[in-house]
Amino acid sequence: MAVCARLCGVGPARGCRRRGAAREQRRGGAGDSEPDTDTDPEEAGGGAAAEDEEAAERIEGGRPPPLPAEAGPAGRAPLSLLELPPELLVQIFGSLPGTDLPSLARVCTTFRRILRTDTIWRRRCREEYGVCENLRKLEITGVSCQDVYAKLLHRYRHILGLWQPDIGPYGGLLNVVVDGLFIIGWMYLPPHDPHVDDPMRFKPLFRIHLMERKCATVECMYGHKGPHNGHIQIVKKDEFSTKCNQTDHHRMSGGRQEEFRTWLREEWGRTLEDIFHEHMQELILMKFIYTSQYDNCLTYRRIYLPPSSPDDLIKPGLFKGTYGSHGLEIVMLSFHGKKAKGTKITGDPNIPAGQQTVEIDLAHPLRLPDIENLRDFSELSRIVLEVQEQVRREEQEREHWQEEEDRSHQAASQPAAKPLGGEGTEGEETAAGAEGTTQDKAPASQPFVLPMGVISRNEDYPRTCRICFYGTGLIAGHGFTSPERTPGVFVLFDDDRFGFIWLELKSFSLYSRIKVSFQNAEAPSREAFDEMLKNIQSLAT
């Protein structure tokens, strides 16, 4: 504390300095000796009050600061922060994190007065939360930049980022951002089926802002009657919930039929009469009935964008893909060594959100037949099933060696555990080499066409591809019954598009990258991202 007091020029050290100066004057000596460390509360308090008044006058009046009374020879460097001009202290304090400023305000009343300067908080709002609006306009409403920082931005900082709403199997994608002087939760929706290359759609679900000098106000944006009263509760770390307090704003005068027609136009871009497929009509009605139960209260769980590596096949991220009668869904592509995983962010009654829809084995590239033979579905099936058998044998051999290792109680680093890689059966070293060889020898692009009999929602798929890999896709009955992984083909078209051929279903899904710069969505670490994937999958199960 004595060191801090000497730095700031407050508390007992200031009194000591004054007494030391007086003592030195009486002795006729120079002021170079170390000050005494005795305390004098009365002297410290009186001196603080006088200096606080002078600092306040300098901030308000803008006059130059006088030379401190205890200053030595002219040009001496300041011994205390309080000897610096207030304008310089404003610059120093403005460069500190906003979370540190309350502690700084407790040092002395002078610092507390300086920290009331709006310039400091305007800078913190801009640098920490990207608020670029002219915050000077706030003076008209009586709201200070400090109010914006403390009551809005800092208070609700924990809900900024990407979230997945808990809407049963359907899930969703919410991005909470600072938008001007508001915090807004935007729900992102895929484009209308089957236009997978179209941009994402989005709509506001809630917003938070300040009303005069009161606390922040939460408003629900759902429905067609404008903003209305809502509530936000931070349940725990990485989880929060929203509640609408005026659900009558969600209802329409025409009743449920009008609400359904409006929802159908927004969700699918068409009317029920335009959808001739009876099964698709049932799925649409089911989704409307299910999701409308969540229009007054929702819980959200944080999700992160996948971390990237220079060795990744393409940049990981979010993609929108076609899923037959279920329409377009959002999938997160991430890389894990020699595997790539596609995790559903939005889902359907068969494969719910959170499940791993596809898994790509990057250690087993596929060389497709020529364009004529590729049209033959049986030829493609033969190639894929051969690789599937190879993968099965490798897994059995890995299990065999693991059992041998467990029985002998040998560590994995000892020679007995190494024949796996040496014999070229494990897949990582041998297949990694095969992958490198295949990619080196493969042309930059090769012709591609879907085999006869494979169904695609979007016929406008690319006719050339870079490379293909063996993979598995997750299929299940309604209600996620009897789930199983079936073989398929991962087709990489370019940096922003890939496809997957489901052999069991004889169908093709086309995926296109979501080109949106989501804010506050980076994972703090690889471990945090893996834990997030595990959590959303366990919740879906």
Secondary structure, DSSP 8 states (H G I E B T S, - for coil): -HHHHHHHT-THHHHHHHHHHHHHHHHT--TTS-------HHHHHHHHHHHHHHHHHHHHH-------TT--STT---SSGGGS-HHHHHHHHHTS-GGGHHHHHTT-HHHHHHTT-HHHHHHHHHHHH---S-GGGHHHHT--HHHIIIIIITTTGGG-EEEEE--TTSB-EEEEEEETTEEEEEEEE--STT-TTS--EEEEEEEEEE-TTS-EEEEE--SSS--EEEEEEEEETTEEEEEES-GGGG--TTHHHHHHHHHHHHHHSS-GGG---HHHHHHHHHHHHHHGGGSSEEEEEEE-B----TTSSS--EEEEEE-GGG-EEEEEEEEETTEEEEEESB--SSS-TTSEEEEEEEEEEE----HHHHT-HHHHHHHHHHHHHHHHHHHHHHHHHHHHHHHHT--TTSGGG-HHHHTT-SSHHHHHHHHHHHHHHS-S-EE----TT-EES-S---SEESEEEEEEEEEEETTTEEEEEEEEEEEEEETTEEEEEETTTTEEEEEEE-----SS-B-SSHHHHHHHHHHHHHHH-
